[in-house]
Amino acid sequence: ENFVTAAEERELLAFLGEDGTWESLAKRCVRHYGYAFRYATSDVAESPDRSWPDAIAHLAHRVGAMCKSGFAKACSYGDEDFDVSTSFDQVTVNDYPAGVGIAPHVDTPRAFGP
């Protein structure tokens, strides 16, 4: 709870408001950093589309520290060799209109692994 501070939220929202265009999908808009998911082919781009902004990189490092410490039991990386620079390779930001949520779905295993 409250993983992102109010100041970090403001920084992220300011950055996202300034950074290019969003890809429009059926009921949401999406933006990718690192390896982008290609919805038309249900696969991932072969090379990173754009680098991560500092605000997102900062949060990835915090998640990495949680994984390394063993705090986040859901992380499969819970060991001392965890390196955030090689363990995370993409971030997807979704923007849903008010009242629209995440539809039931299964992520594509061939794109992301089992």
C-alpha positions as CSV (number, residue, x, y, z in Angstrom):
1,E,0.0,0.0,0.0
2,N,1.2,3.5,-0.9
3,F,4.2,2.1,-2.7
4,V,4.3,5.3,-4.9
5,T,4.5,8.5,-2.8
6,A,2.4,11.5,-3.6
7,A,5.5,13.3,-4.9
8,E,6.4,10.4,-7.2
9,E,2.8,10.2,-8.4
10,R,3.0,13.9,-9.4
11,E,6.3,13.4,-11.1
12,L,5.0,10.4,-13.1
13,L,1.8,12.1,-14.1
14,A,3.8,15.2,-15.2
15,F,6.2,13.1,-17.3
16,L,3.4,11.0,-18.9
17,G,1.5,14.2,-19.8
18,E,4.6,15.6,-21.6
19,D,5.9,12.4,-23.3
20,G,4.5,11.8,-26.7
21,T,1.3,10.1,-27.8
22,W,-0.5,7.1,-26.4
23,E,-1.5,4.1,-28.4
24,S,-5.3,3.9,-28.4
25,L,-6.9,0.5,-27.8
26,A,-10.6,-0.6,-27.4
27,K,-11.2,0.8,-23.9
28,R,-7.8,2.3,-22.9
29,C,-4.7,4.0,-24.0
30,V,-1.3,2.4,-23.4
31,R,2.4,3.5,-23.5
32,H,5.4,1.2,-23.4
33,Y,8.9,1.7,-22.2
34,G,11.6,-0.8,-23.0
35,Y,10.3,-3.8,-25.0
36,A,6.8,-2.9,-26.3
37,F,4.0,-5.4,-26.6
38,R,2.6,-5.6,-30.1
39,Y,-1.1,-6.1,-29.8
40,A,-1.6,-6.9,-33.5
41,T,0.8,-9.9,-33.4
42,S,0.5,-10.8,-29.6
43,D,4.3,-10.6,-29.4
44,V,7.0,-8.3,-28.0
45,A,9.1,-6.0,-30.1
46,E,12.6,-7.3,-31.0
47,S,14.3,-4.2,-29.6
48,P,13.4,-1.6,-27.0
49,D,11.3,1.2,-28.3
50,R,12.3,3.9,-25.8
51,S,14.3,4.2,-22.6
52,W,12.7,4.4,-19.2
53,P,12.2,7.8,-17.6
54,D,14.1,8.4,-14.3
55,A,10.8,8.2,-12.3
56,I,10.0,4.7,-13.6
57,A,13.6,3.6,-13.2
58,H,13.6,4.7,-9.6
59,L,10.4,2.6,-8.9
60,A,12.0,-0.4,-10.7
61,H,15.0,-0.1,-8.4
62,R,12.7,0.0,-5.4
63,V,10.9,-3.2,-6.6
64,G,14.3,-4.8,-7.2
65,A,15.4,-4.0,-3.7
66,M,12.3,-5.6,-2.3
67,C,12.9,-8.7,-4.4
68,K,16.5,-8.9,-3.4
69,S,15.6,-8.6,0.3
70,G,13.1,-11.4,-0.1
71,F,10.3,-9.1,1.0
72,A,8.3,-9.5,-2.2
73,K,7.5,-13.3,-2.1
74,A,5.9,-13.0,-5.5
75,C,9.3,-12.2,-7.1
76,S,11.1,-15.1,-8.6
77,Y,14.4,-13.2,-8.2
78,G,14.7,-13.3,-4.4
79,D,18.4,-13.7,-4.3
80,E,21.6,-11.7,-3.9
81,D,22.4,-11.7,-7.6
82,F,19.3,-9.7,-8.5
83,D,20.2,-6.9,-10.9
84,V,17.4,-4.5,-11.8
85,S,19.3,-3.3,-14.9
86,T,19.0,-6.8,-16.4
87,S,15.9,-8.3,-14.6
88,F,13.3,-5.8,-15.8
89,D,13.1,-5.0,-19.5
90,Q,9.7,-3.4,-20.0
91,V,7.1,-1.2,-18.4
92,T,3.6,-0.8,-19.7
93,V,1.5,2.2,-18.6
94,N,-2.3,1.9,-19.1
95,D,-4.7,4.8,-18.9
96,Y,-8.3,3.7,-18.3
97,P,-11.3,6.1,-18.5
98,A,-13.2,6.5,-15.2
99,G,-15.4,3.4,-14.6
100,V,-13.5,1.2,-17.0
101,G,-11.3,-1.5,-15.4
102,I,-9.1,-4.3,-16.5
103,A,-11.1,-6.8,-18.6
104,P,-10.7,-10.6,-17.8
105,H,-7.8,-11.9,-19.8
106,V,-4.7,-14.1,-19.8
107,D,-1.3,-12.7,-20.7
108,T,0.3,-14.2,-23.8
109,P,2.7,-16.9,-22.5
110,R,4.8,-17.0,-25.7
111,A,5.5,-13.3,-25.3
112,F,6.2,-13.3,-21.6
113,G,7.0,-16.9,-20.6
114,P,5.1,-19.2,-18.4
